[in-house]
Amino acid sequence: MIGTRVVLRLRMSAHDAHYAGELVDGARMLALFGDLATELLIRLDGDEGLFRAYESVEFLAPVLAGDYIEASAELLSMGNTSRKMRFEARKVVANVRGAGLAPSAADVLEEPVVVTRAVGTCVVPREMQRRPRALYMPGLPPGPAPTTGPLVTPPAGAELVLTAAIVGAELTRAQTPHLPITAEEVADEAARCREAGAAVVHLHVRNPDGSNTQSAERFAEIIAAVRRKCDCIIQPSTGGAVGMSIEERSGPLACKPEMATLNCGTINFGDDVFVNSRPDIRKLAARIRASGAVPELECYEVGHVEEALALHAEGALGQPLHFQFVLGIKGAAPAREDVVQFLRSLVPAGATWAVAATGRFQQPMTELAMRLGGHARVGLEDNIYLSKGVLSEGSAPLVARAAAYARSIGRTPVEPARAREMLGLAPR
């Protein structure tokens, strides 16, 4: 939750002017900060809380009647009952008040002017805190300074597709005893994730000895077991592992899955190179389409998004398009807010997008995606820890935490049936 940010924008009216009929007093900015703090506390704790004290306040530029002010609050740190926040108010539209111009003349400022900054602390007594403690992440560093990005508050009732990546191609039982390998283990974990809020299960499979495989027979066994247990959309990976052939990677397509991943380019994958040549990408796209599956377009770099758009322009992909931005892989795109903002700006209208991120980046990046209107993938494949130093007991707790966060910001994790509609799949 550290770095969570809320924003409001409003016009200063003649009623707000206090001095000389035009100048707005600083107390008006502090009142806006109080409103922002209240919203942030409601999102964090389910209670309005109390403002305890400001530790610093700076009035940096005048605010006049007719100016539009954009104010933001960002969570810096959390104690047992205290929540420290940073506030900023910026002028984004200004009344011109120029000689020879009409009194109604106004300009949008190319560079917003910071008019007020503050840091303050609010308190929510323990007995008033109504949100799960699992959402709290004390001890993390402050998030980045407030930016001109979209509002935290998503559209009312915005729906969210949560994907659970429950196995992964790189994990071992030595890393986590909760890694599912057998068909029944995978099916049980898929059912737990479904109950926690997942609509999609992203699936790699293992041989009984734990080795990674793209065997059609092994996928058929595990997919059948998952289908007996729950109604989740099953999304097998055609990425396989480094060095696998197109024929091996196409193994799961024999099971006629509803979705399948399509890696959209070559990447440095840690110390290895995951090669996806343009001809091979097109072969796999054709095989996915022939199987009746809808591709999930896995993009680890900006160029991968462009390649996916090129495939669509060539007619190799149908609609709607669904992009999965995988961030934090060593050698590929970093897990940062500006990266997410740019990647999502490339997504065409009518397409959907989601974020998956590795290790400690999983939670902040997927929560950012939810705030920006995207979807999210969580699970052991990308991160084995529930919090710092605490192994998650499978993927379901990670899904439950993501679902709880989504609801706390007004988003609704959807059932698999609704996810099928959103992703352009046929009803089960």
Buried (B, 14 or more C-beta within 10 A) or exposed (E): BBBBBBBBBEEBEEEBBBEEEBBBBBEBBBEBBBBBBBBBBBBBBBBBBBBBEEEEBEBEEBBBBBBBBBBBBBBBBBEEBEBBBBBBBBBBBBBEEEEEEEEEEBEEBEEBBBBBBBBBBBBBEEEBBEBEEEBBBEEBEEBEEBEEBBBBBBEEEBBBBBBBBBBBBEBEEEEBEBBBBEBEBBBBBBBBBBEBBBBBBBBBBBEEEEEBBBBBEBBBBBBEBBBEBBBBBBBBBBBBBBEBEBEBBBBBBBBEBBBBBBBBBBBBBEEEEBBBEEEBBBBBBEBBBEBEBBBBBBBBBBBBBBBBBBBBEEEBBEEEBBBBBBBBBEBBBEBBBEBBBEBBEBBEEEBBBBBBBBEBBBBBBBBBBBBBBBBBBBBBBBBBBBBEEEBBBBBBBBBBBBBBBBBBBBBBBBBBEBBBEBBBBEEE
